[in-house]
Every structure is written in C-alpha cells, then in structure tokens.
C-alpha cells in the first residue's frame, strides 16, 4: 500500500492524489503495464535546497511517485 508521505515530484502527483483518484491498486496495475510493455520512462527530479546549520544549502532531489516505486 502507498504511504501518504513526501512531496510530489515534477509531475505534481502526490501519493494522496493516487489514493483519492484511481486508487493504489489501479495505479500499480497501470505502472506494471508500462514496465511490461517498455513504455515507462524516468521523469525529471524536482530539486529543492534544504538549509543547513552552517547557512549552506543541501540539494535534495524529489522523484515522482512512480519513480520511487520503480
């Protein structure tokens, strides 16, 4: 089951959007079909910067939900 954690990736789709929309089972079936038919492609990663204690910034990449699962 998908956890409702984390920010959405570059596609703007969060875990909650999947749960509220097609549902986790349908989402996973669709993803399985994309993988089986070799249609799946990695999406761009959203880059955000997290401030550190020494005032520097640490880059953080946020992948899409699909990419996290794959």
GROMACS elastic network, one bead per residue, 0.5 to 0.9 nm:
[ bonds ]
;  ai    aj funct       b0    kb
    1    24     6  0.66969   500
    1    25     6  0.82426   500
    2     5     6  0.85915   500
    2    15     6  0.66262   500
    2    16     6  0.86779   500
    2    18     6  0.87028   500
    2    19     6  0.78944   500
    2    24     6  0.65592   500
    3     6     6  0.88024   500
    3    15     6  0.67939   500
    3    16     6  0.83435   500
    4    14     6  0.79096   500
    4    15     6  0.53138   500
    4    16     6  0.57443   500
    4    19     6  0.85803   500
    5    14     6  0.83467   500
    5    15     6  0.69823   500
    5    16     6  0.84105   500
    6    14     6  0.76584   500
    6    15     6  0.79614   500
    6    62     6  0.85542   500
    7    12     6  0.85675   500
    7    13     6  0.86440   500
    7    14     6  0.64459   500
    7    15     6  0.85082   500
    7    62     6  0.72730   500
    7    63     6  0.89992   500
    7    64     6  0.88091   500
    8    11     6  0.71731   500
    8    12     6  0.50870   500
    8    13     6  0.52255   500
    8    15     6  0.75824   500
    8    46     6  0.86426   500
    8    62     6  0.73801   500
    8    63     6  0.77384   500
    8    64     6  0.62629   500
    8    65     6  0.70420   500
    9    12     6  0.55219   500
    9    13     6  0.66728   500
    9    14     6  0.74580   500
    9    43     6  0.86614   500
    9    44     6  0.81748   500
    9    45     6  0.65062   500
    9    46     6  0.56692   500
    9    61     6  0.87398   500
    9    62     6  0.54081   500
    9    65     6  0.68208   500
   10    13     6  0.79813   500
   10    43     6  0.73480   500
   10    44     6  0.62531   500
   10    45     6  0.60693   500
   10    46     6  0.52215   500
   10    47     6  0.89485   500
   10    62     6  0.77966   500
   10    63     6  0.71274   500
   10    64     6  0.62447   500
   11    14     6  0.87459   500
   11    43     6  0.79178   500
   11    44     6  0.85060   500
   11    46     6  0.89825   500
   11    64     6  0.64969   500
   11    65     6  0.88583   500
   12    64     6  0.78825   500
   13    16     6  0.81405   500
   13    17     6  0.60258   500
   13    18     6  0.73735   500
   13    64     6  0.72857   500
   13    65     6  0.71737   500
   14    17     6  0.51474   500
   14    18     6  0.66941   500
   14    19     6  0.88917   500
   14    64     6  0.80191   500
   14    65     6  0.67022   500
   15    18     6  0.52127   500
   15    19     6  0.63427   500
   15    20     6  0.86679   500
   15    24     6  0.86759   500
   15    65     6  0.67078   500
   16    20     6  0.59683   500
   16    21     6  0.82492   500
   17    20     6  0.51370   500
   17    21     6  0.57415   500
   17    22     6  0.84561   500
   17    23     6  0.85755   500
   18    22     6  0.59133   500
   18    23     6  0.54828   500
   18    24     6  0.62477   500
   18    27     6  0.69543   500
   19    22     6  0.66312   500
   19    24     6  0.56487   500
   19    27     6  0.87430   500
   20    23     6  0.62753   500
   20    24     6  0.89340   500
   21    24     6  0.86594   500
   22    25     6  0.79224   500
   22    26     6  0.58013   500
   22    27     6  0.62892   500
   23    26     6  0.55966   500
   23    27     6  0.61488   500
   23    28     6  0.86881   500
   24    27     6  0.50390   500
   24    28     6  0.60799   500
   24    29     6  0.85549   500
   25    28     6  0.52386   500
   25    29     6  0.61878   500
   25    30     6  0.86757   500
   26    30     6  0.61193   500
   26    31     6  0.85096   500
   27    30     6  0.52156   500
   27    31     6  0.61698   500
   27    32     6  0.85935   500
   27    66     6  0.89988   500
   28    32     6  0.59893   500
   28    33     6  0.85673   500
   28    66     6  0.88966   500
   29    32     6  0.50433   500
   29    33     6  0.62791   500
   29    34     6  0.87271   500
   30    33     6  0.51294   500
   30    34     6  0.63089   500
   30    35     6  0.87474   500
   31    34     6  0.50368   500
   31    35     6  0.62560   500
   31    36     6  0.85640   500
   31    40     6  0.77363   500
   31    66     6  0.74358   500
   31    70     6  0.86477   500
   32    35     6  0.51279   500
   32    36     6  0.60318   500
   32    37     6  0.85854   500
   33    37     6  0.60386   500
   33    38     6  0.83052   500
   33    39     6  0.82793   500
   33    40     6  0.87601   500
   34    37     6  0.53799   500
   34    38     6  0.59465   500
   34    40     6  0.50333   500
   34    41     6  0.87938   500
   35    38     6  0.50207   500
   35    39     6  0.62304   500
   35    40     6  0.54270   500
   35    41     6  0.88512   500
   35    70     6  0.89476   500
   36    39     6  0.77958   500
   36    40     6  0.85856   500
   37    40     6  0.79565   500
   38    41     6  0.83139   500
   41    67     6  0.88007   500
   42    45     6  0.88714   500
   42    63     6  0.89379   500
   42    64     6  0.86460   500
   42    66     6  0.84305   500
   42    67     6  0.63874   500
   43    63     6  0.74496   500
   43    64     6  0.68736   500
   43    66     6  0.86931   500
   43    67     6  0.72545   500
   44    63     6  0.71767   500
   44    64     6  0.80083   500
   45    61     6  0.57059   500
   45    62     6  0.54678   500
   45    64     6  0.70780   500
   46    60     6  0.81870   500
   46    61     6  0.55721   500
   46    63     6  0.64206   500
   46    64     6  0.82802   500
   47    59     6  0.67106   500
   47    60     6  0.57138   500
   47    62     6  0.63079   500
   47    63     6  0.89070   500
   48    58     6  0.83725   500
   48    59     6  0.59109   500
   48    60     6  0.53111   500
   48    61     6  0.64875   500
   48    62     6  0.76949   500
   49    57     6  0.56193   500
   49    58     6  0.53506   500
   49    60     6  0.58366   500
   49    61     6  0.86551   500
   50    56     6  0.84513   500
   50    57     6  0.53771   500
   50    58     6  0.50400   500
   50    59     6  0.63269   500
   50    60     6  0.69869   500
   51    54     6  0.81869   500
   51    55     6  0.60988   500
   51    56     6  0.59604   500
   51    58     6  0.62481   500
   51    59     6  0.89257   500
   52    55     6  0.53497   500
   52    56     6  0.54149   500
   52    57     6  0.57266   500
   52    58     6  0.66697   500
   53    56     6  0.73159   500
   54    57     6  0.86016   500
   63    66     6  0.80501   500
   63    67     6  0.59464   500
   63    68     6  0.62968   500
   64    67     6  0.52055   500
   64    68     6  0.63078   500
   64    69     6  0.87913   500
   65    68     6  0.50714   500
   65    69     6  0.63350   500
   65    70     6  0.87105   500
   66    69     6  0.52084   500
   66    70     6  0.61612   500
   67    70     6  0.50851   500
